[in-house]
Amino acid sequence: NTAVKAAIEQAINGAHRNGKPVGLCGQAPSDKPEFAAFLVEKGIDSISLTPDSVMRAISIVDKAEKELVLGREINETLKADNMKYIEI
């Protein structure tokens, strides 16, 4: 649900803005891999999982974290390349 995701994103951002870690417990990260990836993308600090979903979730979280790091590296490279062309 888009509204739920927006509310969760606001909560994560608000907690981090105030120097607080934020975690989520519930069934959704265990049952829906795309939701666990969403939480990682939004900067969640921790999620709880059911025992039967831990191994699958580790794989999903690892992939999402790698994609975030790669995206940051690409952005930094693009910024650096743009600066080369801007500086005279």
mmCIF file as gemmi writes it, N, C-alpha and C atoms, coordinates in Angstrom:
data_model
loop_
_atom_site.group_PDB
_atom_site.id
_atom_site.type_symbol
_atom_site.label_atom_id
_atom_site.label_alt_id
_atom_site.label_comp_id
_atom_site.label_asym_id
_atom_site.label_entity_id
_atom_site.label_seq_id
_atom_site.pdbx_PDB_ins_code
_atom_site.Cartn_x
_atom_site.Cartn_y
_atom_site.Cartn_z
_atom_site.occupancy
_atom_site.B_iso_or_equiv
_atom_site.pdbx_formal_charge
_atom_site.auth_seq_id
_atom_site.auth_asym_id
_atom_site.pdbx_PDB_model_num
ATOM 1 N N . ASN Axp A 1 ? 0.831 -1.17 0 1 0 ? 1 A 1
ATOM 2 C CA . ASN Axp A 1 ? 0 0 0 1 0 ? 1 A 1
ATOM 3 C C . ASN Axp A 1 ? 0.885 1.246 0 1 0 ? 1 A 1
ATOM 4 N N . THR Axp A 2 ? 0.633 2.146 -0.893 1 0 ? 2 A 1
ATOM 5 C CA . THR Axp A 2 ? 1.443 3.347 -1.056 1 0 ? 2 A 1
ATOM 6 C C . THR Axp A 2 ? 1.411 4.231 0.185 1 0 ? 2 A 1
ATOM 7 N N . ALA Axp A 3 ? 0.251 4.378 0.796 1 0 ? 3 A 1
ATOM 8 C CA . ALA Axp A 3 ? 0.132 5.228 1.989 1 0 ? 3 A 1
ATOM 9 C C . ALA Axp A 3 ? 0.933 4.656 3.157 1 0 ? 3 A 1
ATOM 10 N N . VAL Axp A 4 ? 0.899 3.356 3.32 1 0 ? 4 A 1
ATOM 11 C CA . VAL Axp A 4 ? 1.655 2.713 4.397 1 0 ? 4 A 1
ATOM 12 C C . VAL Axp A 4 ? 3.148 2.906 4.162 1 0 ? 4 A 1
ATOM 13 N N . LYS Axp A 5 ? 3.592 2.713 2.924 1 0 ? 5 A 1
ATOM 14 C CA . LYS Axp A 5 ? 5.005 2.9 2.618 1 0 ? 5 A 1
ATOM 15 C C . LYS Axp A 5 ? 5.44 4.347 2.856 1 0 ? 5 A 1
ATOM 16 N N . ALA Axp A 6 ? 4.591 5.293 2.496 1 0 ? 6 A 1
ATOM 17 C CA . ALA Axp A 6 ? 4.917 6.706 2.714 1 0 ? 6 A 1
ATOM 18 C C . ALA Axp A 6 ? 5.031 7.001 4.208 1 0 ? 6 A 1
ATOM 19 N N . ALA Axp A 7 ? 4.128 6.444 5.001 1 0 ? 7 A 1
ATOM 20 C CA . ALA Axp A 7 ? 4.165 6.658 6.451 1 0 ? 7 A 1
ATOM 21 C C . ALA Axp A 7 ? 5.416 6.039 7.062 1 0 ? 7 A 1
ATOM 22 N N . ILE Axp A 8 ? 5.784 4.86 6.604 1 0 ? 8 A 1
ATOM 23 C CA . ILE Axp A 8 ? 6.99 4.201 7.102 1 0 ? 8 A 1
ATOM 24 C C . ILE Axp A 8 ? 8.225 4.998 6.722 1 0 ? 8 A 1
ATOM 25 N N . GLU Axp A 9 ? 8.267 5.48 5.489 1 0 ? 9 A 1
ATOM 26 C CA . GLU Axp A 9 ? 9.403 6.296 5.055 1 0 ? 9 A 1
ATOM 27 C C . GLU Axp A 9 ? 9.518 7.563 5.908 1 0 ? 9 A 1
ATOM 28 N N . GLN Axp A 10 ? 8.396 8.207 6.198 1 0 ? 10 A 1
ATOM 29 C CA . GLN Axp A 10 ? 8.407 9.403 7.05 1 0 ? 10 A 1
ATOM 30 C C . GLN Axp A 10 ? 8.911 9.075 8.451 1 0 ? 10 A 1
ATOM 31 N N . ALA Axp A 11 ? 8.492 7.944 8.978 1 0 ? 11 A 1
ATOM 32 C CA . ALA Axp A 11 ? 8.939 7.536 10.315 1 0 ? 11 A 1
ATOM 33 C C . ALA Axp A 11 ? 10.444 7.284 10.339 1 0 ? 11 A 1
ATOM 34 N N . ILE Axp A 12 ? 10.949 6.605 9.322 1 0 ? 12 A 1
ATOM 35 C CA . ILE Axp A 12 ? 12.385 6.338 9.236 1 0 ? 12 A 1
ATOM 36 C C . ILE Axp A 12 ? 13.16 7.645 9.145 1 0 ? 12 A 1
ATOM 37 N N . ASN Axp A 13 ? 12.729 8.526 8.25 1 0 ? 13 A 1
ATOM 38 C CA . ASN Axp A 13 ? 13.41 9.811 8.084 1 0 ? 13 A 1
ATOM 39 C C . ASN Axp A 13 ? 13.356 10.643 9.36 1 0 ? 13 A 1
ATOM 40 N N . GLY Axp A 14 ? 12.21 10.669 10.02 1 0 ? 14 A 1
ATOM 41 C CA . GLY Axp A 14 ? 12.063 11.433 11.254 1 0 ? 14 A 1
ATOM 42 C C . GLY Axp A 14 ? 12.95 10.903 12.367 1 0 ? 14 A 1
ATOM 43 N N . ALA Axp A 15 ? 13.005 9.602 12.506 1 0 ? 15 A 1
ATOM 44 C CA . ALA Axp A 15 ? 13.863 9.001 13.53 1 0 ? 15 A 1
ATOM 45 C C . ALA Axp A 15 ? 15.323 9.339 13.265 1 0 ? 15 A 1
ATOM 46 N N . HIS Axp A 16 ? 15.746 9.175 12.032 1 0 ? 16 A 1
ATOM 47 C CA . HIS Axp A 16 ? 17.147 9.452 11.696 1 0 ? 16 A 1
ATOM 48 C C . HIS Axp A 16 ? 17.48 10.93 11.849 1 0 ? 16 A 1
ATOM 49 N N . ARG Axp A 17 ? 16.543 11.784 11.494 1 0 ? 17 A 1
ATOM 50 C CA . ARG Axp A 17 ? 16.745 13.225 11.651 1 0 ? 17 A 1
ATOM 51 C C . ARG Axp A 17 ? 16.996 13.576 13.116 1 0 ? 17 A 1
ATOM 52 N N . ASN Axp A 18 ? 16.421 12.797 14.009 1 0 ? 18 A 1
ATOM 53 C CA . ASN Axp A 18 ? 16.565 13.031 15.442 1 0 ? 18 A 1
ATOM 54 C C . ASN Axp A 18 ? 17.597 12.11 16.091 1 0 ? 18 A 1
ATOM 55 N N . GLY Axp A 19 ? 18.42 11.49 15.256 1 0 ? 19 A 1
ATOM 56 C CA . GLY Axp A 19 ? 19.51 10.666 15.769 1 0 ? 19 A 1
ATOM 57 C C . GLY Axp A 19 ? 19.079 9.37 16.421 1 0 ? 19 A 1
ATOM 58 N N . LYS Axp A 20 ? 17.943 8.862 16.03 1 0 ? 20 A 1
ATOM 59 C CA . LYS Axp A 20 ? 17.422 7.628 16.617 1 0 ? 20 A 1
ATOM 60 C C . LYS Axp A 20 ? 17.412 6.513 15.587 1 0 ? 20 A 1
ATOM 61 N N . PRO Axp A 21 ? 17.79 5.322 15.997 1 0 ? 21 A 1
ATOM 62 C CA . PRO Axp A 21 ? 17.658 4.173 15.091 1 0 ? 21 A 1
ATOM 63 C C . PRO Axp A 21 ? 16.187 3.788 14.994 1 0 ? 21 A 1
ATOM 64 N N . VAL Axp A 22 ? 15.853 3.124 13.916 1 0 ? 22 A 1
ATOM 65 C CA . VAL Axp A 22 ? 14.465 2.702 13.735 1 0 ? 22 A 1
ATOM 66 C C . VAL Axp A 22 ? 14.434 1.27 13.211 1 0 ? 22 A 1
ATOM 67 N N . GLY Axp A 23 ? 13.542 0.498 13.786 1 0 ? 23 A 1
ATOM 68 C CA . GLY Axp A 23 ? 13.377 -0.884 13.371 1 0 ? 23 A 1
ATOM 69 C C . GLY Axp A 23 ? 11.909 -1.188 13.165 1 0 ? 23 A 1
ATOM 70 N N . LEU Axp A 24 ? 11.64 -2.289 12.525 1 0 ? 24 A 1
ATOM 71 C CA . LEU Axp A 24 ? 10.261 -2.678 12.252 1 0 ? 24 A 1
ATOM 72 C C . LEU Axp A 24 ? 10.101 -4.154 12.547 1 0 ? 24 A 1
ATOM 73 N N . CYS Axp A 25 ? 9.069 -4.461 13.306 1 0 ? 25 A 1
ATOM 74 C CA . CYS Axp A 25 ? 8.739 -5.857 13.496 1 0 ? 25 A 1
ATOM 75 C C . CYS Axp A 25 ? 7.341 -6.084 12.945 1 0 ? 25 A 1
ATOM 76 N N . GLY Axp A 26 ? 7.125 -7.243 12.463 1 0 ? 26 A 1
ATOM 77 C CA . GLY Axp A 26 ? 5.847 -7.575 11.852 1 0 ? 26 A 1
ATOM 78 C C . GLY Axp A 26 ? 6.048 -8.646 10.806 1 0 ? 26 A 1
ATOM 79 N N . GLN Axp A 27 ? 4.994 -9.1 10.252 1 0 ? 27 A 1
ATOM 80 C CA . GLN Axp A 27 ? 5.04 -10.211 9.31 1 0 ? 27 A 1
ATOM 81 C C . GLN Axp A 27 ? 5.469 -9.805 7.908 1 0 ? 27 A 1
ATOM 82 N N . ALA Axp A 28 ? 5.225 -8.56 7.529 1 0 ? 28 A 1
ATOM 83 C CA . ALA Axp A 28 ? 5.449 -8.15 6.133 1 0 ? 28 A 1
ATOM 84 C C . ALA Axp A 28 ? 6.876 -8.383 5.63 1 0 ? 28 A 1
ATOM 85 N N . PRO Axp A 29 ? 7.93 -8.008 6.369 1 0 ? 29 A 1
ATOM 86 C CA . PRO Axp A 29 ? 9.272 -8.257 5.836 1 0 ? 29 A 1
ATOM 87 C C . PRO Axp A 29 ? 9.567 -9.748 5.646 1 0 ? 29 A 1
ATOM 88 N N . SER Axp A 30 ? 8.929 -10.576 6.454 1 0 ? 30 A 1
ATOM 89 C CA . SER Axp A 30 ? 9.124 -12.024 6.334 1 0 ? 30 A 1
ATOM 90 C C . SER Axp A 30 ? 8.398 -12.598 5.129 1 0 ? 30 A 1
ATOM 91 N N . ASP Axp A 31 ? 7.202 -12.097 4.872 1 0 ? 31 A 1
ATOM 92 C CA . ASP Axp A 31 ? 6.362 -12.663 3.821 1 0 ? 31 A 1
ATOM 93 C C . ASP Axp A 31 ? 6.578 -12.03 2.449 1 0 ? 31 A 1
ATOM 94 N N . LYS Axp A 32 ? 7.038 -10.796 2.438 1 0 ? 32 A 1
ATOM 95 C CA . LYS Axp A 32 ? 7.128 -10.06 1.172 1 0 ? 32 A 1
ATOM 96 C C . LYS Axp A 32 ? 8.55 -9.547 0.961 1 0 ? 32 A 1
ATOM 97 N N . PRO Axp A 33 ? 9.33 -10.251 0.166 1 0 ? 33 A 1
ATOM 98 C CA . PRO Axp A 33 ? 10.714 -9.849 -0.061 1 0 ? 33 A 1
ATOM 99 C C . PRO Axp A 33 ? 10.852 -8.423 -0.58 1 0 ? 33 A 1
ATOM 100 N N . GLU Axp A 34 ? 9.913 -8.004 -1.416 1 0 ? 34 A 1
ATOM 101 C CA . GLU Axp A 34 ? 9.997 -6.651 -1.969 1 0 ? 34 A 1
ATOM 102 C C . GLU Axp A 34 ? 9.813 -5.597 -0.875 1 0 ? 34 A 1
ATOM 103 N N . PHE Axp A 35 ? 9.066 -5.938 0.179 1 0 ? 35 A 1
ATOM 104 C CA . PHE Axp A 35 ? 8.887 -5.004 1.288 1 0 ? 35 A 1
ATOM 105 C C . PHE Axp A 35 ? 10.166 -4.906 2.113 1 0 ? 35 A 1
ATOM 106 N N . ALA Axp A 36 ? 10.836 -6.025 2.317 1 0 ? 36 A 1
ATOM 107 C CA . ALA Axp A 36 ? 12.124 -5.995 3.023 1 0 ? 36 A 1
ATOM 108 C C . ALA Axp A 36 ? 13.127 -5.147 2.244 1 0 ? 36 A 1
ATOM 109 N N . ALA Axp A 37 ? 13.154 -5.293 0.921 1 0 ? 37 A 1
ATOM 110 C CA . ALA Axp A 37 ? 14.049 -4.482 0.086 1 0 ? 37 A 1
ATOM 111 C C . ALA Axp A 37 ? 13.68 -3.002 0.193 1 0 ? 37 A 1
ATOM 112 N N . PHE Axp A 38 ? 12.395 -2.689 0.193 1 0 ? 38 A 1
ATOM 113 C CA . PHE Axp A 38 ? 11.933 -1.309 0.353 1 0 ? 38 A 1
ATOM 114 C C . PHE Axp A 38 ? 12.459 -0.714 1.659 1 0 ? 38 A 1
ATOM 115 N N . LEU Axp A 39 ? 12.359 -1.469 2.744 1 0 ? 39 A 1
ATOM 116 C CA . LEU Axp A 39 ? 12.831 -0.986 4.041 1 0 ? 39 A 1
ATOM 117 C C . LEU Axp A 39 ? 14.322 -0.679 4.009 1 0 ? 39 A 1
ATOM 118 N N . VAL Axp A 40 ? 15.084 -1.542 3.382 1 0 ? 40 A 1
ATOM 119 C CA . VAL Axp A 40 ? 16.525 -1.311 3.254 1 0 ? 40 A 1
ATOM 120 C C . VAL Axp A 40 ? 16.784 -0.049 2.442 1 0 ? 40 A 1
ATOM 121 N N . GLU Axp A 41 ? 16.097 0.091 1.335 1 0 ? 41 A 1
ATOM 122 C CA . GLU Axp A 41 ? 16.273 1.267 0.476 1 0 ? 41 A 1
ATOM 123 C C . GLU Axp A 41 ? 15.969 2.56 1.225 1 0 ? 41 A 1
ATOM 124 N N . LYS Axp A 42 ? 15.03 2.501 2.152 1 0 ? 42 A 1
ATOM 125 C CA . LYS Axp A 42 ? 14.631 3.697 2.897 1 0 ? 42 A 1
ATOM 126 C C . LYS Axp A 42 ? 15.497 3.931 4.128 1 0 ? 42 A 1
ATOM 127 N N . GLY Axp A 43 ? 16.411 3.015 4.419 1 0 ? 43 A 1
ATOM 128 C CA . GLY Axp A 43 ? 17.372 3.238 5.493 1 0 ? 43 A 1
ATOM 129 C C . GLY Axp A 43 ? 17.013 2.649 6.841 1 0 ? 43 A 1
ATOM 130 N N . ILE Axp A 44 ? 16.151 1.652 6.866 1 0 ? 44 A 1
ATOM 131 C CA . ILE Axp A 44 ? 15.779 1.015 8.128 1 0 ? 44 A 1
ATOM 132 C C . ILE Axp A 44 ? 17.04 0.483 8.819 1 0 ? 44 A 1
ATOM 133 N N . ASP Axp A 45 ? 17.07 0.548 10.128 1 0 ? 45 A 1
ATOM 134 C CA . ASP Axp A 45 ? 18.236 0.066 10.864 1 0 ? 45 A 1
ATOM 135 C C . ASP Axp A 45 ? 18.114 -1.405 11.233 1 0 ? 45 A 1
ATOM 136 N N . SER Axp A 46 ? 16.902 -1.873 11.452 1 0 ? 46 A 1
ATOM 137 C CA . SER Axp A 46 ? 16.721 -3.284 11.775 1 0 ? 46 A 1
ATOM 138 C C . SER Axp A 46 ? 15.299 -3.72 11.42 1 0 ? 46 A 1
ATOM 139 N N . ILE Axp A 47 ? 15.18 -4.988 11.121 1 0 ? 47 A 1
ATOM 140 C CA . ILE Axp A 47 ? 13.866 -5.589 10.894 1 0 ? 47 A 1
ATOM 141 C C . ILE Axp A 47 ? 13.834 -6.922 11.625 1 0 ? 47 A 1
ATOM 142 N N . SER Axp A 48 ? 12.671 -7.301 12.088 1 0 ? 48 A 1
ATOM 143 C CA . SER Axp A 48 ? 12.541 -8.617 12.7 1 0 ? 48 A 1
ATOM 144 C C . SER Axp A 48 ? 11.91 -9.552 11.671 1 0 ? 48 A 1
ATOM 145 N N . LEU Axp A 49 ? 12.253 -10.812 11.805 1 0 ? 49 A 1
ATOM 146 C CA . LEU Axp A 49 ? 11.808 -11.811 10.828 1 0 ? 49 A 1
ATOM 147 C C . LEU Axp A 49 ? 11.36 -13.07 11.55 1 0 ? 49 A 1
ATOM 148 N N . THR Axp A 50 ? 10.526 -13.828 10.875 1 0 ? 50 A 1
ATOM 149 C CA . THR Axp A 50 ? 10.185 -15.141 11.402 1 0 ? 50 A 1
ATOM 150 C C . THR Axp A 50 ? 11.346 -16.084 11.094 1 0 ? 50 A 1
ATOM 151 N N . PRO Axp A 51 ? 11.581 -17.07 11.948 1 0 ? 51 A 1
ATOM 152 C CA . PRO Axp A 51 ? 12.734 -17.961 11.753 1 0 ? 51 A 1
ATOM 153 C C . PRO Axp A 51 ? 12.786 -18.621 10.376 1 0 ? 51 A 1
ATOM 154 N N . ASP Axp A 52 ? 11.642 -18.969 9.826 1 0 ? 52 A 1
ATOM 155 C CA . ASP Axp A 52 ? 11.645 -19.659 8.542 1 0 ? 52 A 1
ATOM 156 C C . ASP Axp A 52 ? 11.978 -18.753 7.359 1 0 ? 52 A 1
ATOM 157 N N . SER Axp A 53 ? 12.046 -17.442 7.575 1 0 ? 53 A 1
ATOM 158 C CA . SER Axp A 53 ? 12.321 -16.537 6.461 1 0 ? 53 A 1
ATOM 159 C C . SER Axp A 53 ? 13.698 -15.876 6.532 1 0 ? 53 A 1
ATOM 160 N N . VAL Axp A 54 ? 14.459 -16.178 7.569 1 0 ? 54 A 1
ATOM 161 C CA . VAL Axp A 54 ? 15.733 -15.479 7.788 1 0 ? 54 A 1
ATOM 162 C C . VAL Axp A 54 ? 16.697 -15.657 6.622 1 0 ? 54 A 1
ATOM 163 N N . MET Axp A 55 ? 16.901 -16.854 6.167 1 0 ? 55 A 1
ATOM 164 C CA . MET Axp A 55 ? 17.896 -17.084 5.109 1 0 ? 55 A 1
ATOM 165 C C . MET Axp A 55 ? 17.506 -16.367 3.814 1 0 ? 55 A 1
ATOM 166 N N . ARG Axp A 56 ? 16.246 -16.443 3.453 1 0 ? 56 A 1
ATOM 167 C CA . ARG Axp A 56 ? 15.788 -15.761 2.246 1 0 ? 56 A 1
ATOM 168 C C . ARG Axp A 56 ? 15.918 -14.25 2.42 1 0 ? 56 A 1
ATOM 169 N N . ALA Axp A 57 ? 15.551 -13.747 3.59 1 0 ? 57 A 1
ATOM 170 C CA . ALA Axp A 57 ? 15.615 -12.311 3.836 1 0 ? 57 A 1
ATOM 171 C C . ALA Axp A 57 ? 17.053 -11.806 3.825 1 0 ? 57 A 1
ATOM 172 N N . ILE Axp A 58 ? 17.977 -12.58 4.346 1 0 ? 58 A 1
ATOM 173 C CA . ILE Axp A 58 ? 19.394 -12.182 4.323 1 0 ? 58 A 1
ATOM 174 C C . ILE Axp A 58 ? 19.839 -11.957 2.89 1 0 ? 58 A 1
ATOM 175 N N . SER Axp A 59 ? 19.465 -12.848 2.014 1 0 ? 59 A 1
ATOM 176 C CA . SER Axp A 59 ? 19.818 -12.717 0.598 1 0 ? 59 A 1
ATOM 177 C C . SER Axp A 59 ? 19.208 -11.456 -0.013 1 0 ? 59 A 1
ATOM 178 N N . ILE Axp A 60 ? 17.963 -11.192 0.302 1 0 ? 60 A 1
ATOM 179 C CA . ILE Axp A 60 ? 17.259 -10.026 -0.243 1 0 ? 60 A 1
ATOM 180 C C . ILE Axp A 60 ? 17.864 -8.733 0.297 1 0 ? 60 A 1
ATOM 181 N N . VAL Axp A 61 ? 18.125 -8.687 1.595 1 0 ? 61 A 1
ATOM 182 C CA . VAL Axp A 61 ? 18.713 -7.498 2.207 1 0 ? 61 A 1
ATOM 183 C C . VAL Axp A 61 ? 20.116 -7.264 1.665 1 0 ? 61 A 1
ATOM 184 N N . ASP Axp A 62 ? 20.885 -8.328 1.523 1 0 ? 62 A 1
ATOM 185 C CA . ASP Axp A 62 ? 22.239 -8.201 0.974 1 0 ? 62 A 1
ATOM 186 C C . ASP Axp A 62 ? 22.197 -7.606 -0.431 1 0 ? 62 A 1
ATOM 187 N N . LYS Axp A 63 ? 21.311 -8.106 -1.257 1 0 ? 63 A 1
ATOM 188 C CA . LYS Axp A 63 ? 21.176 -7.589 -2.621 1 0 ? 63 A 1
ATOM 189 C C . LYS Axp A 63 ? 20.767 -6.122 -2.62 1 0 ? 63 A 1
ATOM 190 N N . ALA Axp A 64 ? 19.791 -5.768 -1.794 1 0 ? 64 A 1
ATOM 191 C CA . ALA Axp A 64 ? 19.32 -4.38 -1.731 1 0 ? 64 A 1
ATOM 192 C C . ALA Axp A 64 ? 20.432 -3.453 -1.248 1 0 ? 64 A 1
ATOM 193 N N . GLU Axp A 65 ? 21.216 -3.89 -0.252 1 0 ? 65 A 1
ATOM 194 C CA . GLU Axp A 65 ? 22.31 -3.062 0.251 1 0 ? 65 A 1
ATOM 195 C C . GLU Axp A 65 ? 23.398 -2.879 -0.811 1 0 ? 65 A 1
ATOM 196 N N . LYS Axp A 66 ? 23.697 -3.94 -1.537 1 0 ? 66 A 1
ATOM 197 C CA . LYS Axp A 66 ? 24.698 -3.831 -2.609 1 0 ? 66 A 1
ATOM 198 C C . LYS Axp A 66 ? 24.233 -2.869 -3.695 1 0 ? 66 A 1
ATOM 199 N N . GLU Axp A 67 ? 22.947 -2.92 -4.024 1 0 ? 67 A 1
ATOM 200 C CA . GLU Axp A 67 ? 22.41 -2.006 -5.033 1 0 ? 67 A 1
ATOM 201 C C . GLU Axp A 67 ? 22.493 -0.557 -4.557 1 0 ? 67 A 1
ATOM 202 N N . LEU Axp A 68 ? 22.25 -0.331 -3.269 1 0 ? 68 A 1
ATOM 203 C CA . LEU Axp A 68 ? 22.371 1.022 -2.722 1 0 ? 68 A 1
ATOM 204 C C . LEU Axp A 68 ? 23.809 1.525 -2.813 1 0 ? 68 A 1
ATOM 205 N N . VAL Axp A 69 ? 24.747 0.679 -2.431 1 0 ? 69 A 1
ATOM 206 C CA . VAL Axp A 69 ? 26.164 1.069 -2.484 1 0 ? 69 A 1
ATOM 207 C C . VAL Axp A 69 ? 26.572 1.346 -3.92 1 0 ? 69 A 1
ATOM 208 N N . LEU Axp A 70 ? 26.179 0.489 -4.829 1 0 ? 70 A 1
ATOM 209 C CA . LEU Axp A 70 ? 26.516 0.682 -6.24 1 0 ? 70 A 1
ATOM 210 C C . LEU Axp A 70 ? 25.908 1.979 -6.76 1 0 ? 70 A 1
ATOM 211 N N . GLY Axp A 71 ? 24.664 2.251 -6.403 1 0 ? 71 A 1
ATOM 212 C CA . GLY Axp A 71 ? 24.016 3.485 -6.822 1 0 ? 71 A 1
ATOM 213 C C . GLY Axp A 71 ? 24.75 4.709 -6.307 1 0 ? 71 A 1
ATOM 214 N N . ARG Axp A 72 ? 25.187 4.663 -5.053 1 0 ? 72 A 1
ATOM 215 C CA . ARG Axp A 72 ? 25.948 5.785 -4.487 1 0 ? 72 A 1
ATOM 216 C C . ARG Axp A 72 ? 27.274 5.964 -5.216 1 0 ? 72 A 1
ATOM 217 N N . GLU Axp A 73 ? 27.945 4.85 -5.496 1 0 ? 73 A 1
ATOM 218 C CA . GLU Axp A 73 ? 29.227 4.931 -6.196 1 0 ? 73 A 1
ATOM 219 C C . GLU Axp A 73 ? 29.051 5.513 -7.602 1 0 ? 73 A 1
ATOM 220 N N . ILE Axp A 74 ? 28.002 5.102 -8.275 1 0 ? 74 A 1
ATOM 221 C CA . ILE Axp A 74 ? 27.729 5.638 -9.615 1 0 ? 74 A 1
ATOM 222 C C . ILE Axp A 74 ? 27.45 7.136 -9.524 1 0 ? 74 A 1
ATOM 223 N N . ASN Axp A 75 ? 26.633 7.55 -8.557 1 0 ? 75 A 1
ATOM 224 C CA . ASN Axp A 75 ? 26.335 8.974 -8.395 1 0 ? 75 A 1
ATOM 225 C C . ASN Axp A 75 ? 27.593 9.779 -8.105 1 0 ? 75 A 1
ATOM 226 N N . GLU Axp A 76 ? 28.46 9.26 -7.248 1 0 ? 76 A 1
ATOM 227 C CA . GLU Axp A 76 ? 29.702 9.967 -6.929 1 0 ? 76 A 1
ATOM 228 C C . GLU Axp A 76 ? 30.595 10.08 -8.164 1 0 ? 76 A 1
ATOM 229 N N . THR Axp A 77 ? 30.662 9.023 -8.948 1 0 ? 77 A 1
ATOM 230 C CA . THR Axp A 77 ? 31.462 9.045 -10.171 1 0 ? 77 A 1
ATOM 231 C C . THR Axp A 77 ? 30.909 10.064 -11.156 1 0 ? 77 A 1
ATOM 232 N N . LEU Axp A 78 ? 29.589 10.071 -11.312 1 0 ? 78 A 1
ATOM 233 C CA . LEU Axp A 78 ? 28.967 11.031 -12.227 1 0 ? 78 A 1
ATOM 234 C C . LEU Axp A 78 ? 29.2 12.466 -11.762 1 0 ? 78 A 1
ATOM 235 N N . LYS Axp A 79 ? 29.093 12.705 -10.456 1 0 ? 79 A 1
ATOM 236 C CA . LYS Axp A 79 ? 29.347 14.041 -9.925 1 0 ? 79 A 1
ATOM 237 C C . LYS Axp A 79 ? 30.786 14.456 -10.2 1 0 ? 79 A 1
ATOM 238 N N . ALA Axp A 80 ? 31.717 13.547 -9.956 1 0 ? 80 A 1
ATOM 239 C CA . ALA Axp A 80 ? 33.127 13.845 -10.182 1 0 ? 80 A 1
ATOM 240 C C . ALA Axp A 80 ? 33.388 14.116 -11.661 1 0 ? 80 A 1
ATOM 241 N N . ASP Axp A 81 ? 32.795 13.322 -12.539 1 0 ? 81 A 1
ATOM 242 C CA . ASP Axp A 81 ? 32.963 13.526 -13.978 1 0 ? 81 A 1
ATOM 243 C C . ASP Axp A 81 ? 32.369 14.858 -14.41 1 0 ? 81 A 1
ATOM 244 N N . ASN Axp A 82 ? 31.21 15.208 -13.875 1 0 ? 82 A 1
ATOM 245 C CA . ASN Axp A 82 ? 30.59 16.488 -14.215 1 0 ? 82 A 1
ATOM 246 C C . ASN Axp A 82 ? 31.451 17.651 -13.756 1 0 ? 82 A 1
ATOM 247 N N . MET Axp A 83 ? 32.062 17.517 -12.604 1 0 ? 83 A 1
ATOM 248 C CA . MET Axp A 83 ? 32.92 18.592 -12.095 1 0 ? 83 A 1
ATOM 249 C C . MET Axp A 83 ? 34.123 18.794 -13.004 1 0 ? 83 A 1
ATOM 250 N N . LYS Axp A 84 ? 34.624 17.739 -13.588 1 0 ? 84 A 1
ATOM 251 C CA . LYS Axp A 84 ? 35.762 17.845 -14.5 1 0 ? 84 A 1
ATOM 252 C C . LYS Axp A 84 ? 35.399 18.703 -15.706 1 0 ? 84 A 1
ATOM 253 N N . TYR Axp A 85 ? 34.175 18.555 -16.177 1 0 ? 85 A 1
ATOM 254 C CA . TYR Axp A 85 ? 33.757 19.294 -17.346 1 0 ? 85 A 1
ATOM 255 C C . TYR Axp A 85 ? 33.357 20.74 -17.003 1 0 ? 85 A 1
ATOM 256 N N . ILE Axp A 86 ? 32.943 20.945 -15.762 1 0 ? 86 A 1
ATOM 257 C CA . ILE Axp A 86 ? 32.525 22.292 -15.356 1 0 ? 86 A 1
ATOM 258 C C . ILE Axp A 86 ? 33.737 23.164 -15.049 1 0 ? 86 A 1
ATOM 259 N N . GLU Axp A 87 ? 34.726 22.556 -14.412 1 0 ? 87 A 1
ATOM 260 C CA . GLU Axp A 87 ? 35.914 23.345 -14.047 1 0 ? 87 A 1
ATOM 261 C C . GLU Axp A 87 ? 36.705 23.705 -15.289 1 0 ? 87 A 1
ATOM 262 N N . ILE Axp A 88 ? 37.131 24.973 -15.336 1 0 ? 88 A 1
ATOM 263 C CA . ILE Axp A 88 ? 37.915 25.428 -16.49 1 0 ? 88 A 1
ATOM 264 C C . ILE Axp A 88 ? 39.231 25.983 -16.013 1 0 ? 88 A 1
